[in-house]
Amino acid sequence: MNVIIVTPTYNERENIERLLPRLLAHGPNYRVLVVDDSSPDGTGDFVEEYSLDEPRVTLLRRPTRDGLGRAYVAGYTAALMTSADYIVQMDADFSHDPDFVPTLAHVAQQTGADLVVGSRYIAGARIDNWPRRRALLSRLGNLYTRLVLGTSISDYTTGFTVARADALRRLRVDSLGANGFAFLLEFKHAFRTHGMSIAEIPITFVERERGKSKLHTGIIGEALTTVWRIRKQQAAPSAPPILRPGIAGGTGEPIDER
């Protein structure tokens, strides 16, 4: 099982220095692709230097900062040119636990799901140290998205997922139009419209300790309009029910709680 982890960065040098060794420690079958938007703090320069001694790390440097969605499209496109079986999507700010990556990959392999979502809003999940305003905004945003789209994905806005590479090729991720954080919800909804399978497992989400959040009102506005744009793309009749495995005894063994 070859896994490549795609993480977009902008001014994340403090975090990426600590993140890379944590991810690579999972084994020789794990690789990391950092998509950096020419960070002024030298994030890309650090990753480039790191990759000289570590061939499992690759830097994709973009000349301009034009949104999280475009960064992920670029990262996925590059990742699909490798021999990876699974492609992980995660933030570089430690809000997503790097030690949980193998569990995501394991659940994807064991369940056969095309996409596994690390959810903050199902039984067993936890959110630590998040400001109340951000937590409320996230919950309301996910509720709004579920109501408009009429699907049962619990956490449309999480950025912690793993997808099967062959599913992403069929999805044609480069056809998705959202630029900012709205890409995260459009990406997940696309799996439903293509009749693909999705599993959700609980994660612990932790507020970043270093660096600044990239969220702003323009991003929220794009997400609100994107929901209505993709509403006409109904889930395919062949789309199976959302699988919510759960983690038995901390071992990562899937339990069907559909």
DRENPA-3360 file (N, C-alpha, C; in nm, 2 decimals, always signed):
BEGIN
1 = MNVIIVTP = +0.09/-0.12/+0.00/+0.00/+0.00/+0.00/+0.09/+0.12/+0.00 ~ +0.10/+0.19/-0.11/+0.18/+0.31/-0.13/+0.09/+0.43/-0.10 ~ +0.13/+0.52/-0.01/+0.06/+0.64/+0.03/+0.14/+0.76/+0.00 ~ +0.07/+0.86/-0.06/+0.13/+0.99/-0.07/+0.05/+1.09/+0.00 ~ +0.11/+1.18/+0.08/+0.03/+1.28/+0.16/+0.05/+1.41/+0.09 ~ -0.06/+1.47/+0.05/-0.05/+1.61/-0.01/-0.09/+1.71/+0.09 ~ +0.00/+1.81/+0.12/-0.03/+1.91/+0.21/+0.00/+2.05/+0.15 ~ -0.09/+2.14/+0.14/-0.07/+2.27/+0.09/-0.01/+2.36/+0.20;
9 = TYNERENI = +0.08/+2.45/+0.16/+0.14/+2.54/+0.26/+0.15/+2.68/+0.21 ~ +0.14/+2.77/+0.31/+0.16/+2.91/+0.29/+0.21/+2.97/+0.42 ~ +0.33/+3.00/+0.43/+0.39/+3.05/+0.56/+0.37/+2.95/+0.67 ~ +0.42/+2.83/+0.65/+0.40/+2.72/+0.75/+0.54/+2.66/+0.78 ~ +0.65/+2.74/+0.77/+0.78/+2.68/+0.79/+0.80/+2.62/+0.93 ~ +0.75/+2.69/+1.03/+0.76/+2.63/+1.17/+0.70/+2.50/+1.18 ~ +0.58/+2.48/+1.12/+0.51/+2.36/+1.13/+0.57/+2.25/+1.04 ~ +0.60/+2.28/+0.91/+0.65/+2.18/+0.82/+0.78/+2.12/+0.87;
17 = ERLLPRLL = +0.86/+2.19/+0.94/+0.99/+2.14/+0.99/+0.96/+2.02/+1.08 ~ +0.85/+2.03/+1.16/+0.82/+1.92/+1.26/+0.73/+1.82/+1.19 ~ +0.66/+1.85/+1.09/+0.56/+1.76/+1.03/+0.63/+1.65/+0.95 ~ +0.72/+1.69/+0.86/+0.78/+1.60/+0.77/+0.84/+1.47/+0.84 ~ +0.92/+1.49/+0.94/+0.97/+1.36/+1.00/+0.87/+1.28/+1.07 ~ +0.76/+1.34/+1.12/+0.65/+1.26/+1.18/+0.58/+1.18/+1.07 ~ +0.56/+1.23/+0.95/+0.49/+1.16/+0.85/+0.58/+1.05/+0.79 ~ +0.70/+1.08/+0.77/+0.79/+0.98/+0.71/+0.82/+0.87/+0.80;
25 = AHGPNYRV = +0.80/+0.89/+0.93/+0.83/+0.78/+1.03/+0.73/+0.67/+1.01 ~ +0.62/+0.68/+0.94/+0.52/+0.58/+0.92/+0.58/+0.46/+0.84 ~ +0.68/+0.48/+0.76/+0.74/+0.37/+0.69/+0.78/+0.41/+0.55 ~ +0.86/+0.33/+0.48/+0.91/+0.36/+0.35/+0.80/+0.37/+0.24 ~ +0.68/+0.32/+0.27/+0.57/+0.33/+0.17/+0.49/+0.46/+0.18 ~ +0.54/+0.55/+0.27/+0.48/+0.69/+0.28/+0.56/+0.79/+0.22 ~ +0.50/+0.88/+0.14/+0.57/+0.99/+0.08/+0.49/+1.12/+0.10 ~ +0.56/+1.23/+0.09/+0.49/+1.36/+0.12/+0.51/+1.45/+0.00;
33 = LVVDDSSP = +0.41/+1.51/-0.05/+0.41/+1.62/-0.15/+0.36/+1.75/-0.09 ~ +0.45/+1.84/-0.08/+0.42/+1.97/-0.03/+0.39/+2.07/-0.14 ~ +0.27/+2.13/-0.14/+0.24/+2.23/-0.24/+0.25/+2.36/-0.18 ~ +0.35/+2.44/-0.21/+0.38/+2.57/-0.15/+0.35/+2.68/-0.25 ~ +0.28/+2.78/-0.20/+0.24/+2.90/-0.28/+0.35/+3.01/-0.26 ~ +0.47/+2.97/-0.28/+0.58/+3.07/-0.28/+0.58/+3.15/-0.14 ~ +0.58/+3.08/-0.03/+0.57/+3.14/+0.10/+0.68/+3.24/+0.13 ~ +0.65/+3.36/+0.17/+0.75/+3.46/+0.20/+0.84/+3.41/+0.32;
41 = DGTGDFVE = +0.79/+3.32/+0.40/+0.87/+3.28/+0.52/+0.97/+3.17/+0.49 ~ +0.98/+3.13/+0.36/+1.08/+3.03/+0.32/+1.04/+2.89/+0.34 ~ +0.91/+2.86/+0.35/+0.86/+2.72/+0.36/+0.91/+2.64/+0.25 ~ +0.89/+2.69/+0.13/+0.93/+2.61/+0.01/+1.08/+2.58/+0.00 ~ +1.15/+2.68/+0.04/+1.30/+2.67/+0.04/+1.34/+2.56/+0.14 ~ +1.28/+2.55/+0.26/+1.31/+2.45/+0.35/+1.28/+2.31/+0.30 ~ +1.16/+2.30/+0.24/+1.12/+2.17/+0.19/+1.21/+2.13/+0.07 ~ +1.25/+2.22/-0.01/+1.34/+2.19/-0.12/+1.47/+2.13/-0.07;
49 = EYSLDEPR = +1.53/+2.20/+0.03/+1.65/+2.16/+0.09/+1.64/+2.02/+0.16 ~ +1.53/+2.00/+0.23/+1.50/+1.87/+0.30/+1.49/+1.76/+0.20 ~ +1.43/+1.79/+0.08/+1.41/+1.68/-0.02/+1.54/+1.63/-0.08 ~ +1.65/+1.71/-0.07/+1.78/+1.67/-0.13/+1.83/+1.55/-0.06 ~ +1.80/+1.54/+0.07/+1.85/+1.42/+0.15/+1.74/+1.32/+0.17 ~ +1.62/+1.35/+0.14/+1.50/+1.26/+0.16/+1.42/+1.25/+0.03 ~ +1.44/+1.15/-0.05/+1.37/+1.14/-0.18/+1.22/+1.12/-0.17 ~ +1.18/+1.08/-0.05/+1.03/+1.06/-0.03/+0.96/+1.19/-0.01;
57 = VTLLRRPT = +1.03/+1.30/-0.01/+0.96/+1.44/+0.00/+0.98/+1.51/-0.13 ~ +0.87/+1.56/-0.18/+0.87/+1.64/-0.30/+0.81/+1.78/-0.28 ~ +0.86/+1.87/-0.34/+0.81/+2.01/-0.34/+0.75/+2.05/-0.47 ~ +0.62/+2.09/-0.47/+0.56/+2.15/-0.58/+0.54/+2.30/-0.55 ~ +0.62/+2.38/-0.61/+0.62/+2.53/-0.58/+0.53/+2.60/-0.69 ~ +0.43/+2.67/-0.64/+0.34/+2.75/-0.73/+0.38/+2.89/-0.72 ~ +0.38/+2.96/-0.83/+0.43/+3.10/-0.84/+0.35/+3.20/-0.76 ~ +0.22/+3.17/-0.75/+0.12/+3.27/-0.69/+0.03/+3.19/-0.60;
65 = RDGLGRAY = -0.03/+3.27/-0.51/-0.13/+3.21/-0.42/-0.27/+3.24/-0.47 ~ -0.33/+3.14/-0.52/-0.47/+3.16/-0.58/-0.57/+3.06/-0.53 ~ -0.55/+3.02/-0.40/-0.66/+2.95/-0.33/-0.62/+2.80/-0.30 ~ -0.68/+2.76/-0.19/-0.66/+2.62/-0.14/-0.70/+2.52/-0.25 ~ -0.82/+2.54/-0.31/-0.87/+2.45/-0.41/-0.77/+2.43/-0.52 ~ -0.71/+2.53/-0.58/-0.62/+2.52/-0.69/-0.49/+2.45/-0.64 ~ -0.45/+2.47/-0.52/-0.34/+2.41/-0.46/-0.36/+2.26/-0.46 ~ -0.48/+2.22/-0.41/-0.51/+2.07/-0.40/-0.52/+2.01/-0.54;
73 = VAGYTAAL = -0.58/+2.08/-0.64/-0.59/+2.03/-0.77/-0.45/+2.00/-0.83 ~ -0.36/+2.10/-0.81/-0.22/+2.08/-0.85/-0.15/+1.97/-0.78 ~ -0.17/+1.95/-0.65/-0.11/+1.85/-0.57/-0.17/+1.71/-0.62 ~ -0.30/+1.70/-0.63/-0.36/+1.57/-0.67/-0.31/+1.53/-0.81 ~ -0.30/+1.63/-0.90/-0.26/+1.60/-1.04/-0.12/+1.54/-1.04 ~ -0.03/+1.60/-0.96/+0.11/+1.55/-0.95/+0.11/+1.42/-0.88 ~ +0.03/+1.40/-0.77/+0.03/+1.27/-0.70/-0.02/+1.16/-0.79 ~ -0.11/+1.18/-0.88/-0.16/+1.08/-0.96/-0.06/+1.04/-1.07;
81 = MTSADYIV = +0.04/+1.11/-1.08/+0.15/+1.07/-1.18/+0.25/+0.97/-1.11 ~ +0.23/+0.94/-0.98/+0.32/+0.85/-0.91/+0.25/+0.72/-0.90 ~ +0.32/+0.63/-0.83/+0.26/+0.49/-0.81/+0.18/+0.48/-0.69 ~ +0.13/+0.59/-0.63/+0.06/+0.58/-0.51/-0.08/+0.51/-0.52 ~ -0.11/+0.43/-0.42/-0.25/+0.37/-0.42/-0.35/+0.45/-0.35 ~ -0.30/+0.53/-0.25/-0.39/+0.62/-0.18/-0.33/+0.76/-0.16 ~ -0.41/+0.86/-0.17/-0.37/+0.99/-0.16/-0.44/+1.06/-0.04 ~ -0.36/+1.10/+0.06/-0.41/+1.17/+0.18/-0.41/+1.32/+0.16;
89 = QMDADFSH = -0.51/+1.38/+0.21/-0.52/+1.53/+0.21/-0.52/+1.57/+0.36 ~ -0.43/+1.66/+0.39/-0.42/+1.71/+0.53/-0.36/+1.85/+0.54 ~ -0.39/+1.92/+0.65/-0.33/+2.05/+0.67/-0.19/+2.03/+0.73 ~ -0.11/+2.13/+0.72/+0.03/+2.13/+0.77/+0.04/+2.19/+0.91 ~ -0.07/+2.23/+0.97/-0.06/+2.31/+1.10/-0.08/+2.23/+1.22 ~ -0.08/+2.09/+1.21/-0.10/+2.00/+1.32/-0.24/+2.00/+1.38 ~ -0.33/+2.07/+1.31/-0.47/+2.05/+1.35/-0.52/+1.91/+1.32 ~ -0.45/+1.85/+1.22/-0.47/+1.70/+1.19/-0.36/+1.62/+1.24;
97 = DPDFVPTL = -0.38/+1.52/+1.32/-0.28/+1.45/+1.38/-0.20/+1.36/+1.28 ~ -0.07/+1.39/+1.26/+0.00/+1.31/+1.16/+0.01/+1.16/+1.20 ~ +0.00/+1.13/+1.32/+0.00/+0.99/+1.36/-0.12/+0.91/+1.33 ~ -0.23/+0.98/+1.29/-0.35/+0.92/+1.25/-0.36/+0.88/+1.10 ~ -0.26/+0.93/+1.03/-0.26/+0.90/+0.88/-0.27/+0.75/+0.85 ~ -0.19/+0.67/+0.91/-0.20/+0.52/+0.88/-0.34/+0.46/+0.91 ~ -0.41/+0.52/+1.01/-0.54/+0.47/+1.04/-0.64/+0.50/+0.92 ~ -0.63/+0.62/+0.87/-0.71/+0.66/+0.75/-0.68/+0.56/+0.64;
105 = AHVAQQTG = -0.55/+0.54/+0.61/-0.52/+0.45/+0.50/-0.56/+0.31/+0.52 ~ -0.55/+0.26/+0.65/-0.59/+0.13/+0.68/-0.74/+0.11/+0.66 ~ -0.82/+0.21/+0.71/-0.97/+0.20/+0.69/-1.01/+0.20/+0.55 ~ -0.94/+0.28/+0.47/-0.96/+0.29/+0.32/-0.94/+0.15/+0.26 ~ -0.83/+0.09/+0.30/-0.79/-0.04/+0.24/-0.89/-0.15/+0.29 ~ -0.93/-0.15/+0.42/-1.01/-0.26/+0.48/-1.16/-0.24/+0.43 ~ -1.21/-0.12/+0.42/-1.35/-0.10/+0.38/-1.37/-0.10/+0.23 ~ -1.26/-0.07/+0.15/-1.27/-0.06/+0.01/-1.34/+0.07/-0.03;
113 = ADLVVGSR = -1.35/+0.17/+0.06/-1.42/+0.30/+0.03/-1.33/+0.38/-0.07 ~ -1.39/+0.45/-0.15/-1.32/+0.54/-0.25/-1.27/+0.66/-0.18 ~ -1.34/+0.70/-0.07/-1.29/+0.82/+0.01/-1.32/+0.79/+0.15 ~ -1.22/+0.82/+0.24/-1.24/+0.81/+0.38/-1.23/+0.95/+0.44 ~ -1.33/+1.00/+0.51/-1.33/+1.13/+0.57/-1.30/+1.13/+0.72 ~ -1.20/+1.21/+0.76/-1.18/+1.22/+0.90/-1.27/+1.33/+0.96 ~ -1.38/+1.28/+1.03/-1.49/+1.37/+1.07/-1.47/+1.42/+1.21 ~ -1.51/+1.55/+1.23/-1.51/+1.61/+1.36/-1.65/+1.60/+1.43;
121 = YIAGARID = -1.75/+1.54/+1.35/-1.89/+1.55/+1.39/-1.96/+1.42/+1.39 ~ -1.89/+1.31/+1.43/-1.96/+1.18/+1.45/-1.92/+1.13/+1.58 ~ -1.98/+1.03/+1.63/-1.95/+0.97/+1.76/-1.80/+0.93/+1.77 ~ -1.74/+0.97/+1.88/-1.60/+0.94/+1.90/-1.51/+1.05/+1.86 ~ -1.56/+1.16/+1.79/-1.47/+1.27/+1.75/-1.46/+1.37/+1.86 ~ -1.36/+1.46/+1.85/-1.34/+1.56/+1.95/-1.27/+1.68/+1.89 ~ -1.30/+1.80/+1.94/-1.24/+1.92/+1.90/-1.18/+1.99/+2.02 ~ -1.05/+2.02/+2.01/-0.98/+2.08/+2.12/-0.93/+2.22/+2.09;
129 = NWPRRRAL = -0.96/+2.31/+2.19/-0.90/+2.44/+2.19/-0.95/+2.53/+2.07 ~ -1.06/+2.50/+2.02/-1.11/+2.58/+1.91/-1.20/+2.70/+1.96 ~ -1.18/+2.82/+1.92/-1.26/+2.93/+1.97/-1.41/+2.90/+1.94 ~ -1.50/+2.94/+2.03/-1.64/+2.91/+2.01/-1.70/+2.96/+1.88 ~ -1.65/+3.08/+1.84/-1.70/+3.13/+1.72/-1.67/+3.05/+1.60 ~ -1.54/+3.00/+1.59/-1.50/+2.91/+1.48/-1.58/+2.78/+1.49 ~ -1.60/+2.72/+1.61/-1.66/+2.60/+1.62/-1.81/+2.61/+1.58 ~ -1.88/+2.72/+1.62/-2.02/+2.74/+1.58/-2.03/+2.76/+1.43;
137 = LSRLGNLY = -1.93/+2.84/+1.37/-1.93/+2.86/+1.23/-1.92/+2.73/+1.15 ~ -1.83/+2.65/+1.20/-1.81/+2.52/+1.13/-1.93/+2.43/+1.14 ~ -1.99/+2.42/+1.25/-2.11/+2.33/+1.27/-2.23/+2.39/+1.18 ~ -2.25/+2.52/+1.19/-2.36/+2.57/+1.11/-2.33/+2.56/+0.96 ~ -2.21/+2.57/+0.92/-2.17/+2.56/+0.78/-2.20/+2.42/+0.73 ~ -2.16/+2.32/+0.81/-2.19/+2.18/+0.77/-2.34/+2.15/+0.77 ~ -2.41/+2.20/+0.87/-2.56/+2.18/+0.87/-2.62/+2.24/+0.74 ~ -2.58/+2.36/+0.71/-2.63/+2.43/+0.59/-2.60/+2.35/+0.47;
145 = TRLVLGTS = -2.48/+2.30/+0.45/-2.44/+2.22/+0.34/-2.52/+2.10/+0.32 ~ -2.54/+2.02/+0.43/-2.62/+1.90/+0.43/-2.77/+1.93/+0.39 ~ -2.82/+2.04/+0.44/-2.96/+2.07/+0.41/-2.98/+2.10/+0.26 ~ -2.88/+2.18/+0.21/-2.89/+2.23/+0.07/-2.87/+2.11/-0.03 ~ -2.77/+2.03/+0.00/-2.73/+1.92/-0.09/-2.81/+1.79/-0.06 ~ -2.87/+1.78/+0.05/-2.95/+1.66/+0.08/-2.88/+1.54/+0.10 ~ -2.75/+1.54/+0.15/-2.67/+1.42/+0.17/-2.64/+1.42/+0.32 ~ -2.58/+1.30/+0.36/-2.56/+1.28/+0.50/-2.41/+1.28/+0.54;
153 = ISDYTTGF = -2.32/+1.34/+0.46/-2.18/+1.36/+0.50/-2.18/+1.45/+0.62 ~ -2.12/+1.41/+0.73/-2.13/+1.48/+0.85/-2.03/+1.60/+0.85 ~ -1.92/+1.59/+0.78/-1.82/+1.70/+0.79/-1.77/+1.73/+0.65 ~ -1.84/+1.82/+0.58/-1.81/+1.86/+0.45/-1.68/+1.94/+0.45 ~ -1.65/+2.01/+0.56/-1.54/+2.11/+0.55/-1.41/+2.06/+0.61 ~ -1.40/+1.94/+0.65/-1.28/+1.88/+0.70/-1.18/+1.87/+0.59 ~ -1.05/+1.89/+0.62/-0.95/+1.88/+0.52/-0.86/+1.75/+0.54 ~ -0.91/+1.66/+0.62/-0.84/+1.54/+0.65/-0.91/+1.42/+0.59;
161 = TVARADAL = -0.86/+1.37/+0.47/-0.92/+1.26/+0.40/-0.81/+1.18/+0.34 ~ -0.86/+1.06/+0.29/-0.77/+0.98/+0.21/-0.86/+0.92/+0.10 ~ -0.81/+0.92/-0.03/-0.89/+0.88/-0.14/-0.81/+0.77/-0.22 ~ -0.88/+0.68/-0.28/-0.81/+0.58/-0.37/-0.77/+0.65/-0.49 ~ -0.65/+0.63/-0.54/-0.59/+0.70/-0.65/-0.68/+0.67/-0.78 ~ -0.72/+0.54/-0.79/-0.80/+0.51/-0.91/-0.94/+0.58/-0.91 ~ -0.99/+0.61/-0.79/-1.12/+0.68/-0.78/-1.09/+0.83/-0.82 ~ -0.98/+0.88/-0.78/-0.95/+1.02/-0.82/-0.93/+1.04/-0.97;
169 = RRLRVDSL = -0.88/+0.94/-1.03/-0.86/+0.94/-1.18/-1.00/+0.94/-1.25 ~ -1.09/+0.86/-1.20/-1.23/+0.86/-1.25/-1.30/+0.99/-1.22 ~ -1.27/+1.05/-1.11/-1.34/+1.17/-1.07/-1.30/+1.29/-1.15 ~ -1.18/+1.29/-1.21/-1.13/+1.41/-1.28/-1.13/+1.53/-1.19 ~ -1.05/+1.53/-1.09/-1.04/+1.63/-0.99/-1.01/+1.77/-1.05 ~ -0.94/+1.77/-1.16/-0.91/+1.90/-1.22/-1.03/+1.97/-1.28 ~ -1.15/+1.90/-1.28/-1.27/+1.96/-1.33/-1.35/+2.04/-1.23 ~ -1.31/+2.03/-1.10/-1.37/+2.10/-0.99/-1.34/+2.24/-0.99;
177 = GANGFAFL = -1.44/+2.33/-0.97/-1.42/+2.47/-0.99/-1.39/+2.56/-0.88 ~ -1.41/+2.51/-0.75/-1.39/+2.60/-0.64/-1.25/+2.63/-0.61 ~ -1.22/+2.76/-0.57/-1.08/+2.80/-0.55/-1.03/+2.79/-0.41 ~ -1.12/+2.83/-0.32/-1.08/+2.83/-0.18/-1.12/+2.71/-0.10 ~ -1.16/+2.73/+0.03/-1.20/+2.62/+0.12/-1.33/+2.55/+0.06 ~ -1.40/+2.62/-0.02/-1.52/+2.55/-0.08/-1.48/+2.43/-0.16 ~ -1.36/+2.42/-0.20/-1.31/+2.30/-0.27/-1.33/+2.18/-0.19 ~ -1.32/+2.19/-0.06/-1.33/+2.07/+0.03/-1.47/+2.01/+0.02;
185 = LEFKHAFR = -1.57/+2.09/+0.02/-1.71/+2.04/+0.01/-1.74/+1.99/-0.13 ~ -1.69/+2.07/-0.23/-1.72/+2.03/-0.37/-1.65/+1.89/-0.40 ~ -1.53/+1.87/-0.35/-1.45/+1.75/-0.36/-1.53/+1.63/-0.31 ~ -1.58/+1.64/-0.19/-1.66/+1.53/-0.13/-1.79/+1.50/-0.20 ~ -1.86/+1.61/-0.24/-1.99/+1.59/-0.31/-1.96/+1.52/-0.44 ~ -1.85/+1.55/-0.51/-1.83/+1.48/-0.64/-1.82/+1.33/-0.63 ~ -1.78/+1.28/-0.51/-1.77/+1.13/-0.50/-1.92/+1.08/-0.50 ~ -2.01/+1.15/-0.44/-2.15/+1.11/-0.44/-2.21/+1.12/-0.58;
193 = THGMSIAE = -2.18/+1.22/-0.65/-2.24/+1.24/-0.78/-2.19/+1.13/-0.88 ~ -2.07/+1.08/-0.85/-2.01/+0.98/-0.94/-2.05/+0.84/-0.88 ~ -2.13/+0.83/-0.78/-2.17/+0.70/-0.73/-2.06/+0.62/-0.66 ~ -1.97/+0.70/-0.60/-1.86/+0.63/-0.53/-1.89/+0.62/-0.38 ~ -1.81/+0.53/-0.31/-1.84/+0.50/-0.17/-1.75/+0.59/-0.08 ~ -1.82/+0.63/+0.03/-1.75/+0.72/+0.13/-1.77/+0.66/+0.27 ~ -1.66/+0.66/+0.34/-1.66/+0.62/+0.48/-1.62/+0.74/+0.57 ~ -1.67/+0.75/+0.69/-1.63/+0.86/+0.78/-1.59/+0.79/+0.91;
201 = IPITFVER = -1.48/+0.84/+0.96/-1.43/+0.79/+1.09/-1.40/+0.91/+1.18 ~ -1.41/+0.90/+1.31/-1.39/+1.01/+1.40/-1.24/+1.05/+1.42 ~ -1.22/+1.18/+1.43/-1.08/+1.23/+1.45/-1.09/+1.32/+1.57 ~ -0.97/+1.35/+1.62/-0.95/+1.46/+1.72/-0.89/+1.58/+1.64 ~ -0.96/+1.69/+1.64/-0.91/+1.81/+1.57/-0.86/+1.91/+1.68 ~ -0.74/+1.96/+1.65/-0.68/+2.05/+1.75/-0.65/+2.19/+1.68 ~ -0.68/+2.29/+1.75/-0.65/+2.43/+1.70/-0.50/+2.44/+1.68 ~ -0.46/+2.51/+1.57/-0.32/+2.53/+1.55/-0.25/+2.60/+1.66;
209 = ERGKSKLH = -0.13/+2.57/+1.69/-0.05/+2.63/+1.79/+0.04/+2.74/+1.73 ~ +0.09/+2.72/+1.60/+0.18/+2.81/+1.54/+0.12/+2.86/+1.41 ~ +0.15/+2.98/+1.37/+0.10/+3.04/+1.25/-0.04/+3.09/+1.26 ~ -0.09/+3.15/+1.15/-0.22/+3.21/+1.15/-0.32/+3.14/+1.05 ~ -0.45/+3.13/+1.09/-0.55/+3.07/+1.01/-0.57/+3.15/+0.88 ~ -0.60/+3.08/+0.77/-0.62/+3.15/+0.64/-0.76/+3.18/+0.62 ~ -0.85/+3.15/+0.71/-1.00/+3.17/+0.69/-1.03/+3.32/+0.69 ~ -1.11/+3.37/+0.60/-1.16/+3.51/+0.60/-1.30/+3.51/+0.54;
217 = TGIIGEAL = -1.36/+3.62/+0.54/-1.50/+3.63/+0.50/-1.52/+3.60/+0.35 ~ -1.43/+3.63/+0.26/-1.44/+3.59/+0.12/-1.44/+3.44/+0.10 ~ -1.37/+3.37/+0.18/-1.37/+3.22/+0.17/-1.51/+3.17/+0.21 ~ -1.57/+3.23/+0.32/-1.70/+3.18/+0.36/-1.80/+3.21/+0.26 ~ -1.79/+3.33/+0.19/-1.89/+3.37/+0.09/-1.88/+3.27/-0.03 ~ -1.76/+3.23/-0.07/-1.74/+3.14/-0.18/-1.81/+3.00/-0.14 ~ -1.79/+2.96/-0.02/-1.85/+2.83/+0.02/-2.00/+2.83/+0.01 ~ -2.06/+2.95/+0.06/-2.21/+2.96/+0.05/-2.26/+2.95/-0.09;
225 = TTVWRIRK = -2.19/+3.01/-0.18/-2.24/+3.01/-0.32/-2.21/+2.88/-0.39 ~ -2.10/+2.82/-0.35/-2.06/+2.69/-0.42/-2.16/+2.58/-0.39 ~ -2.22/+2.58/-0.26/-2.32/+2.49/-0.23/-2.44/+2.49/-0.33 ~ -2.48/+2.61/-0.36/-2.59/+2.62/-0.45/-2.55/+2.59/-0.60 ~ -2.43/+2.62/-0.63/-2.38/+2.58/-0.77/-2.38/+2.43/-0.79 ~ -2.34/+2.36/-0.69/-2.33/+2.21/-0.71/-2.45/+2.14/-0.67 ~ -2.55/+2.21/-0.62/-2.68/+2.14/-0.57/-2.74/+2.06/-0.69 ~ -2.73/+2.11/-0.81/-2.79/+2.04/-0.92/-2.72/+1.91/-0.95;
233 = QQAAPSAP = -2.60/+1.89/-0.90/-2.53/+1.77/-0.92/-2.57/+1.67/-0.82 ~ -2.68/+1.60/-0.84/-2.74/+1.51/-0.74/-2.65/+1.38/-0.73 ~ -2.66/+1.32/-0.61/-2.59/+1.20/-0.59/-2.65/+1.09/-0.68 ~ -2.55/+1.02/-0.74/-2.59/+0.91/-0.83/-2.68/+0.80/-0.76 ~ -2.78/+0.75/-0.83/-2.86/+0.64/-0.76/-2.78/+0.52/-0.71 ~ -2.66/+0.51/-0.78/-2.58/+0.39/-0.74/-2.49/+0.42/-0.62 ~ -2.49/+0.55/-0.57/-2.40/+0.59/-0.46/-2.45/+0.51/-0.33 ~ -2.35/+0.43/-0.27/-2.39/+0.35/-0.15/-2.41/+0.44/-0.03;
241 = PILRPGIA = -2.47/+0.39/+0.08/-2.49/+0.47/+0.20/-2.35/+0.50/+0.26 ~ -2.34/+0.61/+0.33/-2.22/+0.65/+0.40/-2.19/+0.54/+0.50 ~ -2.07/+0.50/+0.50/-2.02/+0.40/+0.60/-1.95/+0.47/+0.71 ~ -1.99/+0.44/+0.84/-1.93/+0.51/+0.95/-1.87/+0.40/+1.04 ~ -1.74/+0.36/+1.01/-1.68/+0.25/+1.08/-1.66/+0.26/+1.23 ~ -1.60/+0.36/+1.28/-1.56/+0.36/+1.42/-1.43/+0.29/+1.43 ~ -1.36/+0.30/+1.54/-1.23/+0.24/+1.56/-1.24/+0.15/+1.68 ~ -1.23/+0.02/+1.66/-1.25/-0.08/+1.77/-1.12/-0.09/+1.86;
249 = GGTGEPID = -1.14/-0.05/+1.98/-1.03/-0.06/+2.08/-0.90/+0.01/+2.03 ~ -0.92/+0.11/+1.95/-0.80/+0.19/+1.91/-0.72/+0.11/+1.80 ~ -0.77/+0.00/+1.75/-0.68/-0.08/+1.66/-0.70/-0.04/+1.51 ~ -0.81/+0.04/+1.49/-0.84/+0.08/+1.35/-0.92/-0.02/+1.28 ~ -0.97/-0.13/+1.34/-1.05/-0.23/+1.28/-1.19/-0.17/+1.25 ~ -1.24/-0.18/+1.13/-1.37/-0.11/+1.10/-1.49/-0.18/+1.16 ~ -1.58/-0.10/+1.21/-1.71/-0.15/+1.26/-1.82/-0.08/+1.18 ~ -1.91/-0.16/+1.12/-2.01/-0.10/+1.04/-2.12/-0.04/+1.13;
257 = ER = -2.13/+0.10/+1.13/-2.23/+0.16/+1.21/-2.32/+0.24/+1.12 ~ -2.35/+0.19/+1.00/-2.42/+0.25/+0.90/-2.56/+0.29/+0.95;
% end
